[in-house]
Amino acid sequence: MKNIVYFDLETQKSADEVGGWDKIRDMRMSVGVTYSTARGGYRIYGEREVEQLIEELWRADLVVGYNILRFDYEVLHGYATIKDLTQVPTLDMLVEVQKVLTHRLPMDAIAEATFGINKTAEGLQAIRWFKEGKLMEIAEYCCYDVKITKLIHEHPVKQGQLFYKNRFGAKLPIAVKW
């Protein structure tokens, strides 16, 4: 059985706090969450467990996420590791959606149009929670994002497409083949 690992993480610091988007590696992970199809469940990682998180991703048959190549993997590369996560078989759904639409689309836009659900928070809120010591809130938010990631990945396999709303509010299909 193929082990697909769905993945998301939240950071301790914003781009502004570290000096810009070219310093993603300095943002530091607050919480990372995976869902493994082999395990059939979620796993929550704190910063002290970042090496175990990297090891789980490294051993996956496929890692699936949204904007993980440009963001999540870069955050993890900020930790002393010899493992280059870009060598892991990865499906970054943002990259694939961007190929079809020729522009970037937030994950929330797909989730709302396809499933009628929205993310429970956003990254800057997760950073505020980290500063307040509210790690459980971050973990819950991150788990929900992983669940949405899994839904977005699985839906086109069954239904052939996803949906989004354009800037005029029209619901349009996205024909993706993962």
C-alpha positions in Angstrom: 0.0 0.0 0.0 1.3 3.4 -1.0 2.0 5.7 1.9 0.7 9.2 1.0 1.6 11.8 3.6 -0.5 15.0 3.7 1.4 17.8 5.3 1.2 21.4 6.6 3.1 23.5 9.1 2.7 26.8 10.9 5.6 29.1 11.8 6.7 31.1 14.8 7.5 34.3 12.9 6.1 36.2 10.0 8.1 37.3 6.9 8.2 40.8 8.2 9.8 39.6 11.5 12.6 37.8 9.7 13.3 40.4 7.1 11.3 39.3 4.1 10.1 36.3 2.1 13.6 35.5 1.0 14.3 34.4 4.6 11.6 31.7 5.0 14.1 29.4 6.6 14.3 31.8 9.6 10.6 31.7 10.4 10.9 28.5 12.5 8.2 25.9 12.8 5.7 26.1 15.6 3.6 23.1 14.8 3.6 20.6 11.9 0.9 18.1 11.1 0.8 15.0 8.9 -1.8 12.5 7.9 -0.4 9.2 6.7 -2.5 6.8 4.7 -0.4 3.9 5.9 -0.9 4.9 9.6 -4.5 6.0 8.9 -4.3 9.0 11.2 -2.8 12.3 12.1 0.4 13.1 13.9 1.2 16.5 15.4 4.8 17.6 15.7 6.2 20.4 17.9 9.5 22.1 17.1 11.4 19.7 19.3 10.2 16.9 17.0 11.2 18.5 13.7 13.7 15.7 12.9 11.0 13.1 13.3 8.7 15.1 11.0 11.5 15.4 8.4 12.0 11.6 8.7 8.3 10.9 8.1 8.3 13.1 5.0 11.5 11.5 3.8 10.1 8.0 4.1 6.8 8.8 2.4 6.0 7.4 -1.1 4.4 10.8 -1.8 4.0 14.0 0.2 1.0 16.1 -0.7 0.5 19.7 0.3 -0.4 23.2 -0.8 2.5 25.6 -1.4 4.9 23.2 0.4 7.8 23.4 -2.1 8.1 27.2 -1.7 7.1 27.5 1.9 6.9 24.5 4.2 10.0 22.7 2.9 11.9 25.9 3.1 10.9 26.4 6.8 12.2 22.8 7.4 15.4 23.4 5.5 16.1 26.1 8.2 16.9 23.3 10.6 20.3 21.5 10.5 19.5 18.5 8.4 21.3 16.6 5.7 18.0 15.7 4.0 17.0 17.8 1.0 13.2 17.6 1.0 13.0 18.6 -2.6 14.3 15.0 -3.3 11.1 13.6 -1.8 8.3 12.6 -4.3 6.0 15.6 -3.7 2.8 16.9 -5.1 2.4 20.6 -4.5 -1.2 21.2 -5.5 -0.6 25.0 -5.7 2.0 24.5 -8.4 -0.4 22.1 -10.3 -3.4 24.5 -10.0 -1.2 27.4 -11.1 -0.2 25.5 -14.3 -3.9 25.1 -15.2 -5.1 28.6 -14.2 -1.8 30.5 -14.9 -2.2 32.3 -11.5 -1.8 31.5 -7.9 -5.0 30.6 -6.0 -5.4 30.3 -2.2 -6.3 26.9 -0.9 -9.3 28.5 0.8 -10.7 29.6 -2.6 -10.8 26.0 -3.7 -12.2 24.6 -0.4 -15.0 27.1 -0.3 -16.1 26.7 -4.0 -15.7 22.9 -4.0 -16.8 21.8 -0.6 -18.5 24.9 0.9 -15.9 25.0 3.8 -13.4 27.6 4.8 -10.1 27.4 6.7 -10.6 28.1 10.5 -7.9 30.7 10.7 -4.9 32.0 8.8 -1.1 32.0 9.2 -0.8 35.3 11.0 -3.4 34.2 13.6 -1.3 31.0 14.2 1.8 33.2 14.8 -0.2 35.2 17.4 -1.3 32.0 19.0 2.3 30.8 19.2 3.4 34.0 20.9 0.5 33.5 23.4 1.6 29.9 24.0 -1.6 28.5 22.5 -0.1 25.5 20.8 -3.3 23.4 20.9 -5.1 26.1 18.8 -2.3 25.9 16.3 -2.4 22.1 16.2 -6.2 22.1 15.7 -6.0 24.7 12.9 -3.1 22.8 11.2 -5.0 19.5 11.4 -8.0 21.1 9.7 -5.7 22.4 7.0 -4.3 18.9 6.4 -7.9 17.6 6.2 -8.7 20.2 3.6 -5.5 19.3 1.7 -6.5 15.6 1.7 -10.0 16.5 0.5 -8.7 18.7 -2.3 -6.2 15.9 -3.4 -8.8 13.1 -3.4 -11.8 15.0 -5.0 -10.5 15.2 -8.6 -9.7 11.5 -8.5 -13.4 10.8 -7.9 -15.1 13.8 -9.5 -12.6 14.8 -12.2 -12.3 18.4 -11.1 -12.2 21.1 -8.4 -13.9 24.5 -8.4 -12.9 28.1 -7.5 -14.7 31.4 -7.6 -13.2 34.0 -9.9 -12.9 37.7 -8.9 -16.5 38.2 -10.1 -17.9 35.5 -7.9 -18.5 33.0 -10.7 -17.9 29.3 -9.8 -15.5 27.8 -12.3 -14.0 24.3 -12.7 -10.4 23.5 -12.5 -9.5 20.3 -14.4 -6.5 18.8 -12.6 -5.0 15.4 -12.9 -2.7 14.6 -10.0 
